[in-house]
Amino acid sequence: MNETQRKMDTYHPEDMAIPAWKLIQNVGSDYAKSLGAQPGDFYCPLTEEIAKELEIVVVDIRKQRTYWGRTEIEESPPDCASIDGTTSIDGKDCASCEHRCDTPWSVDTAERRQKCTLSYNILCINTADSMPCLIRAGGINALPTRQLLTLLRLNKKLKGEYHRALVAVTSAKKKTPAGEAYAVHFKMKGLVADETQANELKNQSLQLLGIPIALPEPGEGEPIAYTPQGEPIYTEEEKRKAITGQGDETTSPREQKEPAEQKHEEKLDLDF
């Protein structure tokens, strides 16, 4: 007797939303913190899991570029973007872009907001549950991602078999012009010795290679500064008012925002 096939069983990995692990900062991520997450922890919104360390196998590291064309947090999409870091979505060569920034970790947050910044998407497998996952790495996290890429590419024992490399993902506290922040830290733990596990990871990696990765949402960003009271400042206008003392002194810049804009800030997870 033939059973009717469920449509759900016909979907492939590219039809699914890959769980993304976000690094919790001192500000933002209120919901994750209500669940017990602390600054420096990793949080997965899809599963609501919290972890201080992840063990991953890297499937692929992909470049992206995003130029928002503004410092304010708005609903509208970026003015320009590239899903491969080389050619913009409207066919322009990124190499000739006047807003191009290849070293986002070397400029402060306010300047990054006005540049077309390079970022990385780390597509990987969480060895704790064999689930595919995604780690976005831009801003100060772009440099450690390049270092991870170097560890994988130049490891003579791997010979391109990246599915054999066990990588620990933790966080490291950093001092930035905008205040204290956490950056990702990668460390090679060793190689998968069991051949059965290695083959399973290889097959799963090959299935995940064709998955498209969406551009960052408009609300993903980081503060450009803080008030003396520790409230985050997200726009140059807020920063000017904080410096000059204009506006309602009893209300923080964050509270002065319009409801729609405030809604986006509640989603901020500071991917950098």
C-alpha positions in Angstrom: 0.0 0.0 0.0 1.4 3.3 -1.1 1.4 6.1 1.5 0.7 9.6 0.5 4.0 11.6 0.8 4.0 14.6 3.0 5.0 17.8 1.3 7.1 18.6 4.3 9.3 15.6 3.4 10.1 17.1 0.0 11.7 20.2 1.3 15.5 20.6 1.2 17.8 22.5 3.5 17.6 25.6 1.3 13.9 25.8 2.1 14.5 26.1 5.8 15.6 28.8 8.2 19.0 27.8 9.6 19.2 28.5 13.4 21.5 31.5 14.1 23.5 31.8 17.3 23.9 35.4 18.5 26.5 36.8 20.9 24.8 38.6 23.8 26.1 42.1 24.6 25.7 44.4 27.5 22.8 46.1 25.9 19.9 44.7 23.8 18.7 41.1 23.7 16.2 41.7 26.5 14.2 38.6 25.8 17.3 36.4 25.9 18.4 37.9 29.1 14.9 37.3 30.6 15.6 33.6 29.9 18.9 33.8 31.8 21.4 34.8 29.1 24.4 36.9 30.3 26.6 39.2 28.3 29.2 37.0 26.5 26.8 34.1 26.2 25.5 32.7 22.9 21.7 32.6 22.3 19.7 30.8 19.6 16.3 32.5 19.1 14.8 29.5 17.2 15.4 27.0 20.0 15.8 29.5 22.9 19.0 27.7 23.9 21.8 29.5 25.8 25.4 28.4 25.7 28.7 29.8 27.0 30.6 27.7 24.4 29.8 26.1 21.1 31.6 23.2 19.4 31.2 23.4 15.7 32.4 22.0 12.4 32.6 24.7 9.7 30.8 24.0 6.5 31.5 27.2 4.7 32.5 30.9 5.4 30.8 33.3 3.0 31.4 37.0 2.5 28.6 39.6 2.4 28.6 43.4 2.1 25.9 45.8 3.4 25.6 49.5 2.9 22.6 51.0 4.8 23.2 54.6 3.6 22.1 55.9 7.0 22.8 55.8 10.7 19.2 55.5 11.8 17.4 52.2 12.4 14.6 52.0 9.9 12.3 49.4 8.3 13.6 50.0 4.8 16.3 47.7 3.3 19.9 48.7 2.8 20.7 51.1 0.0 23.1 48.5 -1.5 24.3 45.0 -0.6 26.2 42.1 -2.0 25.5 38.4 -1.2 29.0 37.3 -2.3 31.1 40.4 -1.2 32.2 41.0 -4.8 29.2 42.1 -6.9 26.3 44.1 -5.6 22.7 42.9 -6.0 22.2 45.4 -8.8 25.3 44.1 -10.7 27.9 46.7 -9.7 31.5 45.8 -9.0 32.2 46.2 -5.2 35.9 46.8 -5.9 35.0 50.3 -7.3 32.6 51.3 -4.5 33.5 54.6 -2.8 31.8 53.3 0.4 33.8 50.1 0.6 35.3 49.0 3.9 37.4 45.8 4.1 38.5 46.2 7.7 35.4 47.0 9.7 37.2 46.2 13.0 39.6 49.1 12.4 37.0 51.8 12.3 34.6 53.0 15.0 30.9 52.1 15.0 29.7 55.5 13.8 32.0 55.2 10.7 30.9 51.7 10.0 27.3 52.8 9.8 28.3 55.0 6.9 30.4 52.4 5.0 29.7 49.4 2.9 31.2 46.9 5.4 32.5 43.5 4.8 31.0 40.7 7.0 31.1 37.0 7.1 28.4 34.2 7.5 29.8 31.1 9.1 27.7 28.1 8.1 28.4 25.3 10.5 27.2 22.2 12.3 26.7 22.2 16.1 28.3 18.9 17.2 26.2 18.9 20.4 23.0 18.1 18.4 24.2 17.8 14.8 22.0 20.7 13.9 23.1 23.2 11.2 23.6 26.7 12.4 24.8 30.1 11.4 27.0 32.6 13.1 27.1 36.2 11.6 30.4 37.9 12.0 30.9 41.6 11.1 32.5 44.6 12.7 35.0 43.5 15.4 34.1 39.9 14.7 35.3 40.0 11.1 39.0 39.8 12.1 38.7 36.6 14.3 36.7 35.1 11.4 39.6 35.8 9.1 41.9 34.1 11.6 39.6 31.1 11.7 39.7 30.9 7.9 43.5 31.0 8.1 43.5 28.1 10.7 41.3 26.0 8.4 42.9 26.8 5.0 46.5 26.4 6.1 46.1 23.3 8.3 48.1 20.7 6.5 46.4 17.8 8.4 43.0 18.8 7.1 43.9 18.9 3.4 40.6 20.7 2.7 38.5 18.3 4.7 37.1 21.0 6.9 34.4 18.7 8.3 37.1 17.0 10.4 38.0 20.2 12.3 36.4 20.6 15.7 36.3 24.3 16.6 35.4 25.8 20.0 33.5 29.1 19.8 33.7 31.3 22.9 33.6 35.1 23.6 36.3 37.6 24.6 35.7 41.0 26.2 36.9 43.9 24.2 37.3 47.7 24.8 35.8 49.8 22.0 35.3 53.5 21.5 31.6 52.9 22.1 32.2 51.0 25.3 32.8 47.4 26.4 31.8 44.7 23.9 32.2 41.0 23.4 33.8 39.4 20.3 33.8 35.8 19.1 36.9 33.7 19.7 37.7 30.6 17.8 40.0 27.8 18.8 40.9 24.5 17.1 40.2 21.7 19.5 41.3 18.8 17.4 40.2 16.5 14.5 37.3 14.1 14.3 39.0 10.7 14.6 36.0 8.4 14.2 35.6 7.7 10.5 31.8 7.0 10.7 31.3 10.4 12.3 33.6 12.1 9.8 31.6 10.7 6.9 28.3 11.8 8.4 29.7 15.3 8.9 31.0 15.3 5.3 27.6 14.2 3.9 25.7 16.8 6.0 28.2 19.5 4.9 27.6 18.8 1.2 23.9 19.0 1.7 24.2 22.4 3.3 26.5 24.0 0.8 23.7 25.2 -1.5 21.7 27.0 1.3 21.2 30.7 0.5 21.9 33.1 3.4 19.7 36.2 3.8 21.1 39.7 4.3 21.0 41.2 7.9 17.7 42.6 9.0 17.4 46.4 9.3 17.4 46.3 13.1 20.7 44.5 13.4 23.3 47.0 14.6 25.2 48.2 17.6 25.4 51.4 19.7 27.7 54.1 18.5 28.2 55.5 22.0 26.6 55.6 25.5 25.2 58.3 27.7 26.9 59.0 31.1 24.1 56.9 32.6 25.0 53.9 30.4 22.1 54.2 28.0 23.0 53.1 24.4 23.0 55.7 21.6 22.2 54.5 18.1 22.2 57.6 16.0 24.4 60.7 15.4 21.4 62.9 16.3 21.0 61.2 19.7 24.8 61.6 20.3 24.6 65.3 19.5 21.7 65.8 21.9 23.5 63.9 24.6 26.6 66.0 24.2 24.8 69.4 24.1 22.2 68.4 26.8 19.2 69.1 24.5 16.0 67.2 24.9 14.2 65.9 27.9 16.8 65.2 30.5 14.5 62.8 32.4 14.1 60.6 29.3 16.9 58.5 27.8 17.6 58.7 24.1 16.2 55.2 23.7 12.9 56.2 25.4 12.6 59.2 23.1 12.4 57.1 20.0 9.2 56.6 18.1 7.5 53.2 18.9 8.3 51.7 15.5 12.0 52.5 15.9 12.0 51.3 19.5 10.5 48.0 18.4 13.6 47.4 16.2 15.9 48.2 19.0 14.2 45.5 21.1 15.4 43.0 18.5 19.0 44.2 18.5 21.4 41.4 19.1 24.5 43.2 18.2 25.9 40.9 15.6 28.5 43.6 14.8 
